[in-house]
Amino acid sequence: MKSHICVTNMAEPLSWEDVELIAELSKCPPVPHPAACLQSPLDKYRSISGLCNNRQNPLWGAANTPLVRWLPAEYEDGEREPKGWNRGRLHNGFQLPPPWEVSQKIIRSSTKETDGVYSHLLVEWGQYIDHDVTFTPQSKDYAGFGTGADCSNTCQNVHPCFPIETGASVSGARSCMPFHRSAPACPQMNAITSFIDASPVYGHTPRRGALLRDLSGRSGKLAVNERFRDPGGRAYLPFASALPSACLQTPRGERVECFGAGDGRANEGLPLASLHTLWLREHNRMAGELRRVNAHWSPETVYQEARKVVGALHQIITMRDYVPKIIGQAAFDSYIGPYRGYDPATDPSASNVFATAAFRFGHATIPPVLRRLNESFQTHEHFGDLRLHQTFFSPWRIVKEGGIEPILRGAFGTAASAGSADMLLTEEITERLVVLNLPRPMDLASLNLQRGRDHALPGYNDWRSFCGLERIKDMEGLKGVVRDHAVAEKMARIYKHPDNVDVWLGGLVEHMPPGSRTGPLFACLIGKQMKALRDGDRFWWEAEGVFSQRQRAQLLKASLSRIICDNSDIREVPPDSFRFGRYPYDYIPCDRVPSIDLEAWQEETDHGGL
């Protein structure tokens, strides 16, 4: 059997044998067999792998299962070759433009405007919660494709390598950026659970979950860093298990390794690592409080109950405070609407187009500078602002430069960057993106476009049809949806046919309705995905029997501002830290921010806790 050949447009759901084969070929950790559903207390707590959330379809939403396709895949050869693989191939009469050309001529921007309504923390939460829902592993096992190719040293399209051609040739030779295709499963894998379940805190496999716990303390808490504490004595994330790590180091002084967390991408940026740190501390704070009100609980019960609450907080902050700001209230009401209860017929699995295109809208809101602020919300006198490329994979800056407080103040104390068709991705991420273990800076825009083709996503027009939006009949028609005629004209010159436009770019340049931070297409795709994540989750915080009515009332008091207050030395915050406010006028002291009363979790006796 040729392990790299597979049928892309399957009509039938995957069998268990299919899943085992995919796990074997992709070298992803194997998913437990559904029989394991009978051997764990899955009525009370969700499994860490997402398995058995849906009892009729135990693989829905589970880790290491395929991203679902809402439209059939479009491979050039119908099987595995992505669009653009054969340079001479015509699409609607024209060659597809190389991603690097699209990036250089349409996407890269030397300036960014500010939003004024929302804070930069909204941008950072988008990345954090994306890491709770999707992760597609790249192919590092060349034998999986049967070619033995080394993707870091070739400019040839040979599986698993799909290099990105650039215009920077040397001595007439082809120049390219390395690109590994996603793991050779069909369709592509989501290595983590699709559910909003706080997997960045707890992991998505039993092994990783156990590594993150403080099992020796018998407290139900998570393990913390044994070497460093912040200036106030608060905990940092533990170091990664594999040492020495690849994270960048301070030019002088002792090493600070990569942090270890539930998600392996925690060190990509300083705000992301800071959010991971907040939630580690929140779990441990929650575990301590729950142990106080229920002294009879076992360490396992304390851990599971704290994990359950932290997962609910992720869901509330995301669905109530984040999503309506992103897609707009009108789109939220249209595509998501009020909660009607758990629906076992809803597949909560992450979709390929969501993971690979729609939820990457946030890349257009990344600023070129990371601001670090002091207690007066002015530029920090000791730890000033940083260019973005100075912040990648640098946890030492947290440990050695004032902890997470200056970074968090910079996140909610700074206006978000605005996405606009003529100012999309800052040069900091199109010219100087740092990717560990690669010798040269990368271009995030080119990577996104190439990944969309690697995943065989249909074009922008097909997705407009999927969402009930009018197809664009000719390149002149782009001007109606983009509204920026100069950008529409550039796209017409480069793509030459509306059906050739990559979905990520098309969604990115659409005009945003009032109150939205995405155009109509991405509002549709994000809305449909979020509704599926909510309605198809048996453990959604509002679902019948997950929490008591009294507990749900307490959970509604939660906010990211309260999480910041409880787990840092920051003492003044905006009531909604996703909204940008002027200091001190729009800030309130932490003692005025509502908090959850955990007495609602008190039990009189042990009801069969673990």
C-alpha positions as CSV (number, residue, x, y, z in Angstrom):
1,M,0.0,0.0,0.0
2,K,1.2,3.5,-0.8
3,S,0.8,5.2,2.6
4,H,0.9,8.7,1.1
5,I,-2.1,8.2,-1.2
6,C,-5.6,8.7,0.1
7,V,-9.1,9.6,-1.0
8,T,-9.8,13.3,-0.1
9,N,-13.6,13.5,-0.5
10,M,-14.9,10.7,1.6
11,A,-18.7,10.3,1.9
12,E,-18.6,8.0,4.8
13,P,-17.3,8.9,8.3
14,L,-13.9,7.5,9.3
15,S,-13.9,4.0,10.9
16,W,-11.8,3.2,13.9
17,E,-9.4,1.4,11.7
18,D,-9.1,4.5,9.5
19,V,-8.2,6.6,12.6
20,E,-5.6,4.1,13.7
21,L,-4.0,4.1,10.3
22,I,-3.9,7.9,10.1
23,A,-2.3,8.1,13.5
24,E,0.3,5.5,12.4
25,L,1.1,7.3,9.1
26,S,1.2,10.8,10.6
27,K,3.3,9.7,13.6
28,C,0.8,11.4,15.9
29,P,0.2,9.9,19.3
30,P,-2.5,7.2,19.1
31,V,-6.0,8.0,20.2
32,P,-7.4,5.6,22.9
33,H,-9.9,3.1,21.6
34,P,-13.6,4.1,22.3
35,A,-13.8,1.1,24.6
36,A,-11.9,3.4,27.0
37,C,-15.1,5.4,27.4
38,L,-16.3,2.7,29.7
39,Q,-13.4,2.9,32.0
40,S,-13.3,6.5,33.2
41,P,-15.7,8.9,35.0
42,L,-16.8,10.6,31.9
43,D,-20.2,11.6,33.2
44,K,-18.6,14.1,35.6
45,Y,-15.4,15.3,33.9
46,R,-14.4,15.6,30.3
47,S,-11.5,13.4,29.1
48,I,-8.3,15.2,28.5
49,S,-8.1,13.9,24.9
50,G,-11.7,14.9,24.1
51,L,-12.6,11.3,23.5
52,C,-16.1,10.2,24.3
53,N,-17.5,13.7,24.6
54,N,-20.1,12.6,22.1
55,R,-21.2,9.1,23.1
56,Q,-22.6,8.2,19.7
57,N,-19.5,9.6,17.9
58,P,-16.7,9.3,20.4
59,L,-14.1,10.7,18.0
60,W,-15.9,14.0,17.4
61,G,-13.7,16.8,18.6
62,A,-11.0,14.4,20.0
63,A,-7.3,15.1,19.7
64,N,-5.4,13.5,16.8
65,T,-8.5,13.2,14.5
66,P,-9.0,14.9,11.2
67,L,-10.0,18.5,10.6
68,V,-13.4,18.3,9.1
69,R,-14.1,19.7,5.6
70,W,-17.2,21.8,5.0
71,L,-16.4,21.8,1.3
72,P,-14.6,19.1,-0.7
73,A,-10.8,19.4,-1.0
74,E,-9.2,20.8,-4.1
75,Y,-6.0,19.1,-5.0
76,E,-4.4,19.6,-8.4
77,D,-4.2,15.9,-9.1
78,G,-7.3,15.0,-7.1
79,E,-5.3,13.2,-4.4
80,R,-2.5,15.0,-2.7
81,E,-0.8,17.7,-4.8
82,P,-1.7,21.2,-3.6
83,K,-2.7,24.0,-5.9
84,G,0.5,25.6,-7.2
85,W,2.5,22.4,-7.1
86,N,2.8,22.2,-10.8
87,R,3.9,25.7,-11.9
88,G,2.7,25.4,-15.5
89,R,-0.8,24.3,-14.4
90,L,-3.5,26.8,-15.3
91,H,-6.5,27.6,-13.0
92,N,-9.4,29.3,-14.8
93,G,-7.0,30.1,-17.6
94,F,-4.2,31.5,-15.4
95,Q,-1.3,30.4,-13.3
96,L,-1.8,31.0,-9.6
97,P,0.5,33.8,-8.2
98,P,3.3,32.6,-5.9
99,P,2.4,33.4,-2.3
100,W,5.5,35.5,-1.8
101,E,4.5,37.8,-4.6
102,V,1.0,38.2,-3.1
103,S,2.7,38.9,0.3
104,Q,5.1,41.5,-1.2
105,K,2.6,43.3,-3.4
106,I,-0.6,43.2,-1.4
107,I,-0.1,42.1,2.2
108,R,3.1,43.5,3.7
109,S,2.8,46.9,5.4
110,S,5.3,49.2,7.1
111,T,2.6,51.0,9.2
112,K,-0.4,50.1,11.2
113,E,-3.3,52.2,12.5
114,T,-4.9,51.7,15.9
115,D,-8.4,50.5,16.7
116,G,-9.4,52.9,19.4
117,V,-12.2,50.8,20.7
118,Y,-10.5,47.5,21.7
119,S,-7.3,46.8,23.5
120,H,-4.4,44.7,22.2
121,L,-5.3,42.0,24.7
122,L,-8.2,41.2,22.3
123,V,-5.6,40.2,19.7
124,E,-3.6,38.1,22.1
125,W,-6.7,36.3,23.4
126,G,-7.4,35.3,19.8
127,Q,-4.1,33.6,19.5
128,Y,-4.4,32.0,22.9
129,I,-7.9,30.6,22.3
130,D,-6.9,29.4,18.8
131,H,-4.3,27.3,20.5
132,D,-7.1,25.8,22.6
133,V,-8.9,24.7,19.5
134,T,-6.5,23.8,16.6
135,F,-3.0,22.6,16.0
136,T,-2.0,20.9,12.7
137,P,1.3,19.1,12.9
138,Q,3.8,19.5,10.1
139,S,5.5,16.5,8.6
140,K,8.9,16.0,10.1
141,D,9.0,12.3,9.2
142,Y,10.2,12.4,5.6
143,A,9.6,8.6,5.4
144,G,5.9,9.3,5.8
145,F,5.9,10.6,2.3
146,G,8.5,8.0,1.1
147,T,10.9,10.6,-0.4
148,G,13.6,11.2,2.1
149,A,13.6,14.9,1.2
150,D,15.1,17.5,3.6
151,C,12.7,20.5,3.4
152,S,15.2,22.9,5.0
153,N,17.6,22.4,2.1
154,T,15.6,22.2,-1.1
155,C,13.7,24.5,-3.5
156,Q,12.1,21.6,-5.3
157,N,8.5,20.5,-4.8
158,V,9.1,17.0,-3.5
159,H,6.9,15.6,-0.7
160,P,6.8,16.6,2.1
161,C,8.5,19.8,0.9
162,F,6.5,22.6,-0.7
163,P,9.0,25.5,-0.6
164,I,7.9,29.1,-1.0
165,E,9.7,30.7,-3.9
166,T,11.0,34.2,-3.2
167,G,12.4,36.9,-5.5
168,A,15.6,37.1,-3.7
169,S,17.8,34.9,-5.9
170,V,21.5,34.5,-5.5
171,S,23.8,34.0,-8.5
172,G,20.8,33.1,-10.6
173,A,19.8,30.2,-8.4
174,R,16.3,29.8,-7.2
175,S,15.6,31.2,-3.7
176,C,13.0,29.9,-1.4
177,M,11.7,29.7,2.2
178,P,11.4,26.2,3.6
179,F,7.9,24.8,4.0
180,H,6.9,21.4,5.4
181,R,3.5,20.1,4.3
182,S,1.1,19.2,7.1
183,A,1.4,15.6,8.3
184,P,0.4,13.1,5.6
185,A,-3.0,12.2,7.0
186,C,-6.1,12.6,4.9
187,P,-7.6,15.0,5.7
188,Q,-5.2,17.0,7.8
189,M,-5.1,16.3,11.5
190,N,-6.0,18.4,14.5
191,A,-3.4,17.3,17.1
192,I,-5.4,18.8,20.0
193,T,-9.0,18.7,21.1
194,S,-11.4,21.0,19.2
195,F,-13.3,21.9,22.4
196,I,-12.7,25.1,24.3
197,D,-11.5,23.1,27.3
198,A,-8.4,24.9,28.5
199,S,-6.1,22.4,26.9
200,P,-3.3,25.1,26.8
201,V,-3.3,24.8,30.6
202,Y,-3.8,21.0,30.9
203,G,-2.6,19.4,27.7
204,H,-4.5,17.0,25.4
205,T,-3.0,13.6,26.2
206,P,-2.9,11.7,29.5
207,R,0.9,11.8,29.4
208,R,1.2,15.5,29.0
209,G,-1.5,16.1,31.5
210,A,0.4,14.1,34.1
211,L,3.7,15.8,33.4
212,L,2.1,19.2,34.1
213,R,0.7,18.2,37.5
214,D,2.2,18.5,41.0
215,L,1.5,14.9,41.9
216,S,4.0,14.9,44.8
217,G,2.2,17.7,46.6
218,R,-1.1,15.9,46.7
219,S,-2.8,19.3,46.4
220,G,-4.6,19.0,43.1
221,K,-2.3,21.8,41.8
222,L,-0.2,22.1,38.7
223,A,3.6,22.0,38.8
224,V,5.4,25.3,38.9
225,N,9.0,26.5,38.1
226,E,11.4,25.3,40.8
227,R,14.1,27.7,39.8
228,F,12.6,31.2,39.4
229,R,9.8,33.2,41.0
230,D,8.6,36.6,40.0
231,P,9.5,39.8,42.0
232,G,6.4,39.3,44.1
233,G,7.1,35.6,44.8
234,R,4.4,34.4,42.3
235,A,5.0,31.2,40.3
236,Y,6.2,30.9,36.7
237,L,5.5,28.0,34.4
238,P,7.8,25.0,34.8
239,F,10.5,24.5,32.2
240,A,9.9,22.3,29.2
241,S,10.7,18.6,29.8
242,A,13.3,18.4,27.0
243,L,16.4,20.3,27.9
244,P,18.4,22.2,26.8
245,S,15.5,23.9,25.0
246,A,15.7,25.8,21.7
247,C,14.4,29.1,23.2
248,L,16.6,32.2,22.7
249,Q,18.8,33.4,25.5
250,T,19.8,36.7,27.1
251,P,23.2,37.9,25.8
252,R,24.5,37.6,29.4
253,G,23.5,35.7,32.5
254,E,22.1,32.3,33.3
255,R,20.0,30.3,30.9
256,V,16.2,30.5,31.0
257,E,14.7,27.5,29.2
258,C,11.5,27.3,27.3
259,F,8.4,27.2,29.5
260,G,6.4,24.0,29.6
261,A,2.6,24.3,29.3
262,G,-0.3,22.3,28.0
263,D,0.4,23.6,24.5
264,G,3.8,23.5,22.9
265,R,3.5,27.0,21.3
266,A,3.4,28.8,24.7
267,N,6.8,30.5,24.1
268,E,6.0,32.0,20.7
269,G,5.5,35.4,22.1
270,L,5.6,37.2,25.5
271,P,1.9,38.1,25.8
272,L,1.0,34.5,25.0
273,A,3.4,33.1,27.6
274,S,2.0,35.7,30.1
275,L,-1.5,34.4,29.5
276,H,-0.3,30.8,30.0
277,T,1.3,32.0,33.3
278,L,-2.0,33.6,34.4
279,W,-4.0,30.4,33.9
280,L,-1.4,28.3,35.7
281,R,-1.7,30.5,38.7
282,E,-5.5,30.6,38.4
283,H,-5.7,26.8,38.5
284,N,-3.5,26.7,41.6
285,R,-5.5,29.5,43.2
286,M,-8.7,27.8,42.4
287,A,-7.4,24.4,43.7
288,G,-6.4,26.0,47.0
289,E,-9.8,27.7,47.4
290,L,-11.8,24.5,46.5
291,R,-9.7,22.5,48.9
292,R,-10.6,25.1,51.6
293,V,-14.3,24.8,51.1
294,N,-14.2,21.0,50.6
295,A,-11.5,19.6,52.9
296,H,-12.8,16.1,52.3
297,W,-12.0,16.2,48.6
298,S,-9.2,14.0,47.3
299,P,-6.3,15.6,45.3
300,E,-7.8,14.2,42.2
301,T,-11.2,15.7,42.8
302,V,-9.6,19.1,43.6
303,Y,-7.7,18.9,40.3
304,Q,-10.7,17.9,38.2
305,E,-13.0,20.4,39.8
306,A,-10.5,23.3,39.3
307,R,-9.9,22.2,35.8
308,K,-13.7,22.1,35.2
309,V,-14.0,25.7,36.4
310,V,-11.0,27.0,34.5
311,G,-12.4,25.4,31.3
312,A,-15.7,27.1,31.9
313,L,-13.9,30.5,32.3
314,H,-12.2,29.9,29.0
315,Q,-15.6,29.3,27.4
316,I,-17.3,32.4,29.0
317,I,-14.5,34.8,28.2
318,T,-14.4,33.5,24.6
319,M,-18.0,33.3,23.7
320,R,-19.4,36.2,25.8
321,D,-16.6,38.7,25.7
322,Y,-14.4,37.9,22.7
323,V,-16.5,36.5,19.8
324,P,-19.2,39.2,19.6
325,K,-16.4,41.9,19.3
326,I,-14.7,40.0,16.5
327,I,-17.7,39.1,14.2
328,G,-20.1,41.8,15.4
329,Q,-23.3,41.4,17.4
330,A,-25.4,41.1,14.3
331,A,-23.4,38.2,12.9
332,F,-23.2,36.6,16.4
333,D,-27.0,36.7,16.6
334,S,-27.4,35.3,13.1
335,Y,-24.8,32.5,13.2
336,I,-24.6,31.6,16.9
337,G,-27.6,32.9,18.7
338,P,-28.8,31.9,22.2
339,Y,-27.8,28.6,23.8
340,R,-30.5,25.9,23.5
341,G,-28.7,23.1,25.2
342,Y,-26.3,20.3,24.1
343,D,-27.0,18.8,20.7
344,P,-25.5,15.4,20.1
345,A,-26.1,15.7,16.4
346,T,-23.7,18.7,16.2
347,D,-20.1,17.8,15.2
348,P,-17.8,20.1,17.3
349,S,-14.6,19.1,15.3
350,A,-12.5,22.0,14.1
351,S,-13.0,22.7,10.4
352,N,-10.1,22.9,8.0
353,V,-11.1,26.4,6.7
354,F,-11.4,27.7,10.2
355,A,-8.0,26.5,11.3
356,T,-6.2,27.3,8.1
357,A,-7.8,30.6,7.0
358,A,-10.7,32.2,8.9
359,F,-9.2,32.3,12.4
360,R,-5.9,33.5,11.0
361,F,-7.6,36.9,10.5
362,G,-5.9,38.1,13.6
363,H,-2.5,38.1,11.9
364,A,-3.6,41.4,10.3
365,T,-4.0,43.0,13.8
366,I,-0.5,42.1,15.1
367,P,1.4,45.4,15.9
368,P,5.1,45.9,15.0
369,V,5.9,46.9,18.6
370,L,5.2,45.2,22.0
371,R,4.6,47.8,24.6
372,R,5.6,47.3,28.2
373,L,4.1,49.7,30.8
374,N,4.7,50.6,34.4
375,E,2.1,51.1,37.2
376,S,1.2,54.5,35.8
377,F,0.6,52.9,32.3
378,Q,3.5,54.8,30.8
379,T,6.5,53.2,29.0
380,H,8.4,51.1,31.6
381,E,11.5,53.0,32.8
382,H,13.6,49.8,33.0
383,F,11.9,47.4,30.5
384,G,10.9,49.5,27.5
385,D,9.1,48.7,24.3
386,L,10.4,45.9,22.0
387,R,10.2,45.4,18.3
388,L,8.1,42.2,17.7
389,H,11.0,40.1,16.4
390,Q,12.8,40.7,19.7
391,T,10.0,38.9,21.6
392,F,9.7,35.5,19.9
393,F,10.7,32.5,21.9
394,S,12.3,34.7,24.6
395,P,10.9,33.6,28.0
396,W,14.0,35.0,29.6
397,R,12.5,38.5,29.1
398,I,9.7,37.5,31.5
399,V,12.0,36.0,34.2
400,K,14.7,38.7,33.9
401,E,12.7,41.8,32.9
402,G,10.0,42.4,35.5
403,G,7.6,39.4,35.2
404,I,4.3,39.4,33.3
405,E,2.9,42.7,34.7
406,P,4.6,45.1,32.2
407,I,3.5,42.9,29.4
408,L,-0.1,42.5,30.5
409,R,-0.4,46.3,31.2
410,G,0.9,46.8,27.7
411,A,-1.6,44.4,26.3
412,F,-4.8,45.9,27.9
413,G,-3.4,49.4,28.2
414,T,-2.7,49.8,24.5
415,A,-5.2,50.2,21.7
416,A,-5.3,47.2,19.3
417,S,-3.9,47.5,15.8
418,A,-6.7,47.9,13.2
419,G,-6.9,45.5,10.3
420,S,-7.5,47.3,6.9
421,A,-7.2,46.2,3.3
422,D,-4.3,48.5,2.6
423,M,-2.4,47.8,5.8
424,L,-2.5,44.1,6.5
425,L,0.5,42.3,8.0
426,T,3.4,44.3,9.6
427,E,6.9,43.8,8.2
428,E,7.9,42.5,11.6
429,I,6.1,39.2,10.6
430,T,6.5,39.3,6.8
431,E,10.3,40.1,7.0
432,R,11.5,39.0,10.4
433,L,9.3,36.2,11.7
434,V,11.4,33.9,13.9
435,V,10.7,30.1,13.6
436,L,12.8,27.9,15.8
437,N,15.4,25.7,14.2
438,L,15.2,27.5,10.9
439,P,18.2,29.6,9.9
440,R,16.4,32.5,8.2
441,P,13.5,34.8,9.0
442,M,10.2,33.7,7.6
443,D,7.1,35.5,6.1
444,L,3.9,34.7,7.9
445,A,1.7,35.9,5.0
446,S,3.4,33.5,2.6
447,L,3.2,30.7,5.1
448,N,-0.6,31.3,5.5
449,L,-1.2,31.3,1.8
450,Q,0.9,28.2,1.2
451,R,-0.8,26.4,4.1
452,G,-4.2,27.1,2.6
453,R,-3.0,25.5,-0.7
454,D,-1.3,22.7,1.2
455,H,-4.7,21.9,2.8
456,A,-6.5,22.0,-0.5
457,L,-8.9,24.7,0.6
458,P,-11.3,25.8,-2.1
459,G,-11.0,29.4,-3.3
460,Y,-12.6,32.6,-1.8
461,N,-15.6,32.6,-4.2
462,D,-16.6,29.0,-3.2
463,W,-16.6,29.9,0.4
464,R,-18.7,33.0,-0.3
465,S,-21.2,30.6,-1.9
466,F,-21.0,28.3,1.1
467,C,-22.0,31.2,3.4
468,G,-24.8,32.4,1.1
469,L,-22.9,35.5,0.0
470,E,-22.9,36.6,-3.6
471,R,-20.1,35.2,-5.8
472,I,-17.8,37.8,-7.4
473,K,-18.3,37.5,-11.1
474,D,-15.3,39.4,-12.3
475,M,-12.3,41.2,-10.8
476,E,-14.1,44.5,-11.1
477,G,-16.7,43.0,-8.7
478,L,-14.0,42.8,-6.0
479,K,-14.3,46.6,-5.6
480,G,-17.7,46.1,-4.1
481,V,-16.6,43.8,-1.3
482,V,-13.1,45.2,-0.7
483,R,-14.2,48.9,-0.8
484,D,-10.5,49.8,-1.2
485,H,-10.2,50.1,-5.0
486,A,-6.4,50.3,-5.0
487,V,-6.2,46.9,-3.3
488,A,-8.9,45.4,-5.5
489,E,-7.0,46.5,-8.6
490,K,-3.7,45.0,-7.3
491,M,-5.6,41.7,-6.7
492,A,-7.0,41.8,-10.2
493,R,-3.5,42.3,-11.7
494,I,-2.0,39.4,-9.7
495,Y,-4.8,36.8,-9.5
496,K,-6.5,37.7,-12.9
497,H,-9.6,35.6,-12.0
498,P,-11.9,35.9,-9.0
499,D,-12.1,32.1,-8.5
500,N,-8.3,32.0,-8.1
501,V,-8.2,34.3,-5.0
502,D,-7.0,32.4,-1.9
503,V,-9.6,32.3,0.8
504,W,-7.4,33.7,3.5
505,L,-6.6,36.8,1.5
506,G,-10.1,37.3,0.2
507,G,-11.6,37.1,3.7
508,L,-8.9,39.5,5.0
509,V,-9.5,42.3,2.6
510,E,-13.3,42.4,2.8
511,H,-14.9,45.6,4.1
512,M,-15.8,45.2,7.8
513,P,-19.4,46.0,8.8
514,P,-19.8,48.4,11.8
515,G,-19.1,46.8,15.1
516,S,-17.1,43.9,13.5
517,R,-13.4,43.2,13.2
518,T,-13.9,40.8,10.3
519,G,-15.7,40.9,6.9
520,P,-18.9,39.0,6.2
521,L,-17.1,35.8,5.1
522,F,-14.9,35.3,8.1
523,A,-17.8,36.3,10.4
524,C,-19.8,33.5,8.8
525,L,-17.0,30.9,9.1
526,I,-16.0,31.9,12.6
527,G,-19.6,32.0,13.7
528,K,-20.5,28.6,12.4
529,Q,-17.4,27.1,14.0
530,M,-18.1,28.7,17.4
531,K,-21.7,27.5,17.4
532,A,-20.5,24.0,16.7
533,L,-17.9,24.2,19.5
534,R,-20.6,25.3,21.9
535,D,-23.6,23.2,20.9
536,G,-21.6,20.0,20.2
537,D,-19.8,20.0,23.6
538,R,-21.5,17.8,26.2
539,F,-19.5,19.6,28.9
540,W,-20.3,23.1,27.8
541,W,-20.6,25.2,31.0
542,E,-24.3,26.0,30.4
543,A,-25.3,22.4,29.5
544,E,-27.7,20.6,31.7
545,G,-26.1,19.0,34.7
546,V,-22.6,20.4,34.2
547,F,-22.9,23.0,36.9
548,S,-25.7,23.8,39.4
549,Q,-27.8,26.9,38.8
550,R,-26.1,28.6,41.7
551,Q,-22.6,27.8,40.3
552,R,-23.6,29.1,36.9
553,A,-24.7,32.4,38.4
554,Q,-21.3,32.7,40.1
555,L,-19.4,31.8,36.9
556,L,-21.2,34.7,35.1
557,K,-19.3,37.1,37.4
558,A,-16.0,36.0,35.8
559,S,-13.9,38.2,33.6
560,L,-10.4,38.3,32.3
561,S,-9.9,41.5,34.3
562,R,-10.6,39.4,37.5
563,I,-8.2,36.7,36.4
564,I,-5.5,39.4,36.0
565,C,-6.3,40.9,39.4
566,D,-6.1,37.5,41.2
567,N,-2.9,36.3,39.6
568,S,-0.6,39.3,39.2
569,D,0.5,42.4,41.1
570,I,-1.7,44.6,38.8
571,R,-4.2,46.6,41.0
572,E,-6.1,48.7,38.4
573,V,-7.8,47.3,35.3
574,P,-10.6,48.2,32.9
575,P,-13.9,46.5,33.8
576,D,-13.6,44.7,30.4
577,S,-9.9,44.3,29.6
578,F,-10.7,43.7,25.9
579,R,-12.0,47.3,25.7
580,F,-9.4,50.1,25.4
581,G,-9.7,52.7,28.1
582,R,-7.7,55.8,29.1
583,Y,-5.8,55.5,32.4
584,P,-6.9,56.4,35.0
585,Y,-10.3,57.5,33.9
586,D,-11.6,54.2,32.5
587,Y,-9.9,52.0,35.1
588,I,-11.2,50.6,38.4
589,P,-9.4,49.1,41.4
590,C,-9.3,45.4,41.6
591,D,-11.5,45.3,44.7
592,R,-14.4,46.6,42.6
593,V,-14.1,43.8,40.0
594,P,-16.7,41.1,40.7
595,S,-15.3,37.7,41.7
596,I,-16.7,34.2,41.9
597,D,-17.8,33.0,45.3
598,L,-16.6,29.4,45.5
599,E,-18.9,28.6,48.4
600,A,-21.3,27.6,45.7
601,W,-19.1,24.5,45.2
602,Q,-19.2,23.5,48.9
603,E,-20.4,19.9,49.6
604,E,-21.6,18.7,53.0
605,T,-20.2,15.2,52.4
606,D,-18.1,13.3,49.9
607,H,-20.4,12.3,47.1
608,G,-18.1,9.7,45.6
609,G,-15.3,12.0,44.6
610,L,-12.3,10.5,42.9
